[in-house]
């Protein structure tokens, strides 16, 4: 009888240890990567190499709408999400000051894609005083969109370069019109996911008007939300010529006039992300949505 009781006690203790180990292991996995990709807040942390996680949309109770959120309850063993036979190709769209720049940096770090910003390329051309730069400056200073013919050729040539072919790409600010979307399709550039950052206009105006740039470092600040701590930096900040309330409203009008037509061109791969929340939350939603689209593409 004593031997029987002792045996039961030993088995119970072993069971508790096993349960504790499983709980610890589960917490370790979900804390590191609950949805099979690197935690956007700790880009130096890598996922388990022997696990991949499916991204399943959650339906908000009472709405019937799907929101792209990480689901810790739907994990499955498979190949790591970074092991892909083809590079990822992404497009991100959003009004001025919707947070595209911040999110592009997170996406680039996550997937290793080449970040292609038409705005940066056009501003470089303006600064260099090239013929196309002078033409672009006239439109940018008035808050109007730069014509398609000025930038389509530049984008096509860039996508054909080796780094874009091997690493994949992230188009930021292109296409902005239906004609540009069509030209992109004609040159054979097919995206895996079209990401649209949605932010109310009144928030966008507030973000733009307070935005300032440090000409020496290129760092961007906001006079209300993120002013520089150094007074020396503060004195040298400059405002872009098109970052005024009057001009940003013109840009918003033109953006809204084109965004629906552009989104319609990518209806099957389009996802809408709430950009009026903390940047880390926006990043989580974007990465989850991208993974979902890739899972669907592979399944097809």
C-alpha positions in Angstrom: 0.0 0.0 0.0 2.8 2.4 0.9 4.6 1.6 -2.4 1.4 2.3 -4.3 0.9 5.7 -2.6 4.6 6.6 -3.2 4.2 5.7 -6.9 1.1 8.0 -7.2 2.9 10.9 -5.6 5.9 10.5 -8.0 3.6 10.4 -11.1 1.7 13.5 -9.9 4.9 15.4 -9.4 6.2 14.5 -12.8 2.8 15.6 -14.3 3.1 19.0 -12.7 6.7 19.5 -14.0 5.5 18.5 -17.5 2.6 20.9 -17.3 4.8 23.7 -16.0 7.3 23.1 -18.8 4.5 23.2 -21.4 3.1 26.4 -20.0 6.6 28.0 -20.0 7.2 26.9 -23.5 3.9 28.2 -24.7 4.6 31.6 -23.1 8.0 31.7 -24.6 6.7 31.1 -28.1 3.8 33.5 -27.9 5.9 36.2 -26.3 8.6 36.0 -28.9 6.3 35.6 -31.9 2.7 34.9 -31.5 2.0 35.0 -35.2 5.2 33.6 -36.7 7.2 36.7 -37.6 9.6 39.0 -35.7 8.1 41.1 -33.0 8.1 44.6 -34.6 9.1 46.2 -31.3 12.2 44.0 -31.1 13.6 43.6 -34.6 16.7 41.8 -33.4 14.5 38.9 -32.2 14.0 36.1 -34.7 11.3 33.5 -34.7 11.8 29.8 -34.0 13.3 28.3 -37.1 11.2 25.2 -36.9 7.8 26.9 -36.6 5.5 29.0 -38.8 2.2 30.4 -37.7 -0.9 30.8 -39.7 -2.6 34.2 -39.6 -6.3 33.9 -39.1 -8.5 37.0 -39.2 -10.7 37.6 -36.1 -14.3 38.6 -36.6 -15.3 41.5 -34.4 -18.4 40.5 -32.4 -21.6 42.0 -33.7 -20.0 43.5 -36.8 -19.2 40.6 -39.1 -15.9 42.5 -40.1 -12.5 40.9 -40.1 -9.7 42.6 -38.3 -6.1 41.5 -38.9 -4.9 40.8 -35.4 -2.4 38.2 -34.2 -4.1 35.0 -33.0 -2.1 33.0 -30.4 -4.6 30.1 -30.6 -4.0 29.1 -34.2 -0.4 27.9 -34.4 0.9 25.1 -36.6 4.2 23.5 -37.2 5.8 24.1 -40.6 8.5 26.1 -42.5 9.6 29.4 -41.1 7.7 32.4 -42.6 11.0 33.9 -43.9 11.7 30.9 -46.0 10.0 31.9 -49.3 10.7 30.8 -52.8 9.9 34.3 -54.2 10.7 37.8 -52.8 7.7 39.7 -51.3 6.3 42.6 -53.4 4.2 45.2 -51.6 2.5 48.5 -52.2 1.6 50.9 -49.4 -0.9 53.7 -49.9 -2.1 56.5 -47.7 -2.7 60.2 -47.6 0.1 62.7 -46.7 1.1 62.1 -43.0 -0.8 58.9 -42.7 2.4 57.2 -41.3 3.7 55.5 -44.4 7.3 56.5 -43.7 7.3 54.9 -40.2 5.6 51.7 -41.3 7.8 51.4 -44.4 10.8 51.2 -42.2 9.2 48.5 -40.1 8.2 46.5 -43.2 11.7 46.9 -44.7 13.4 45.6 -41.5 10.9 42.7 -41.3 11.1 41.4 -44.9 14.4 42.8 -46.3 12.6 44.4 -49.2 13.8 47.5 -51.1 11.9 50.6 -50.1 11.0 52.7 -53.1 9.6 56.1 -52.3 8.6 58.2 -55.3 8.5 61.3 -53.0 12.2 60.9 -52.0 13.3 60.3 -55.6 11.4 63.4 -56.8 12.8 65.5 -54.0 16.3 64.4 -54.9 15.6 65.4 -58.5 14.4 68.8 -57.3 17.5 69.3 -55.2 19.7 68.4 -58.1 18.0 70.9 -60.3 17.4 68.4 -63.1 14.9 69.0 -65.9 12.4 66.6 -64.4 13.1 68.0 -61.0 12.2 71.5 -62.1 8.9 70.3 -63.6 8.2 68.3 -60.4 8.9 71.3 -58.2 6.2 73.4 -59.9 3.6 70.8 -59.0 4.9 70.0 -55.5 5.0 73.7 -54.5 1.4 74.1 -55.5 0.3 71.0 -53.7 -0.7 69.2 -56.9 0.3 65.6 -57.9 3.2 65.2 -60.2 2.0 64.0 -63.7 2.3 60.3 -64.5 4.7 60.8 -67.4 7.3 62.4 -65.0 7.6 59.4 -62.7 6.3 56.2 -64.4 9.5 55.6 -66.4 11.7 56.1 -63.3 9.7 53.5 -61.4 9.8 51.0 -64.2 13.5 51.2 -64.5 14.0 50.9 -60.8 12.0 47.8 -60.4 14.1 46.1 -63.1 17.3 46.5 -61.1 18.9 43.5 -59.4 18.1 44.4 -55.8 14.4 44.6 -56.5 14.4 41.4 -58.4 16.2 39.4 -55.7 15.0 41.1 -52.4 11.5 42.1 -53.4 10.2 45.7 -53.1 7.9 48.0 -51.2 6.4 50.8 -53.3 5.6 53.9 -51.2 3.5 56.5 -52.9 3.1 54.7 -56.2 0.7 54.1 -57.9 -1.3 57.2 -57.0 -3.6 57.1 -60.1 -5.4 54.4 -62.0 -3.2 55.1 -65.0 -0.1 54.5 -62.9 -1.6 51.2 -61.6 -2.3 50.1 -65.2 1.3 51.1 -66.2 2.7 49.1 -63.3 0.7 46.0 -64.4 1.8 46.4 -68.0 5.5 46.3 -66.9 4.9 43.0 -65.2 5.2 44.3 -61.6 2.6 42.3 -59.6 2.2 42.9 -55.9 1.4 40.4 -53.2 -0.4 42.9 -51.0 -1.8 46.4 -51.3 -1.8 48.2 -47.9 -4.0 51.2 -47.3 -3.5 53.3 -44.2 -6.8 55.1 -43.3 -6.6 58.2 -41.2 -9.3 61.0 -40.8 -8.5 64.2 -42.7 -8.5 66.5 -39.6 -5.8 64.3 -38.0 -3.8 64.4 -41.3 -3.9 68.2 -41.4 -2.7 68.5 -37.8 0.1 66.0 -38.5 1.3 67.8 -41.7 1.2 71.4 -40.4 3.3 70.6 -37.4 5.9 68.6 -39.3 9.5 69.8 -39.4 12.7 68.3 -40.9 16.4 68.6 -39.7 18.3 69.5 -42.8 21.6 68.1 -41.4 20.3 64.6 -40.3 17.1 64.2 -42.3 15.3 63.4 -39.0 11.6 64.4 -39.0 10.0 66.0 -35.9 6.5 67.3 -35.0 6.2 70.5 -33.1 3.3 69.1 -31.0 3.8 65.4 -30.8 7.6 64.9 -31.1 9.6 68.1 -30.8 13.4 67.8 -30.6 14.9 67.9 -27.1 17.9 69.8 -28.2 17.5 73.6 -28.6 20.2 73.6 -31.3 18.3 71.2 -33.4 15.1 73.1 -32.9 16.7 76.3 -34.3 17.7 74.7 -37.6 14.4 72.8 -38.3 12.7 73.6 -41.6 9.2 73.2 -43.0 8.7 71.7 -46.4 7.1 74.1 -48.9 4.1 71.9 -49.3 3.5 71.3 -45.6 1.0 74.1 -45.1 -2.7 73.8 -44.3 -3.7 75.3 -47.6 -1.6 73.0 -49.7 -2.2 69.9 -47.7 -5.9 70.3 -48.2 -5.4 70.4 -52.0 -3.3 67.3 -51.8 -6.0 65.5 -49.7 -8.6 66.4 -52.3 -6.5 65.0 -55.1 -5.7 61.9 -53.0 -9.3 61.1 -52.3 -10.2 61.7 -56.0 -7.7 58.9 -57.0 -7.5 56.4 -54.1 -10.7 54.6 -54.8 -9.8 53.9 -58.5 -6.3 52.7 -57.4 -7.7 50.5 -54.7 -10.1 48.9 -57.2 -7.1 47.9 -59.3 -5.9 45.8 -56.3 -9.2 44.6 -54.9 -8.2 41.0 -54.4 -5.0 41.8 -52.5 -6.1 45.0 -50.7 -6.2 45.5 -47.0 -7.3 48.6 -45.0 -5.5 49.4 -41.8 -6.5 51.9 -39.2 -3.7 54.3 -39.2 -5.1 56.5 -36.4 -3.6 54.4 -33.5 -0.2 53.8 -31.9 2.5 53.1 -34.5 3.3 49.7 -32.9 -0.4 48.6 -33.3 -0.4 49.7 -36.9 2.7 47.6 -37.5 1.1 44.6 -35.9 -2.0 44.9 -38.1 0.1 45.4 -41.3 2.4 42.4 -40.8 -0.6 40.2 -39.9 -2.4 41.2 -43.0 0.6 40.7 -45.2 1.2 37.2 -43.8 -2.5 36.4 -44.5 -2.3 37.5 -48.1 0.9 35.4 -48.6 -0.7 32.3 -47.0 -3.7 32.7 -49.3 -1.4 33.1 -52.3 0.6 30.0 -51.5 -2.6 28.0 -50.9 -3.8 28.9 -54.4 
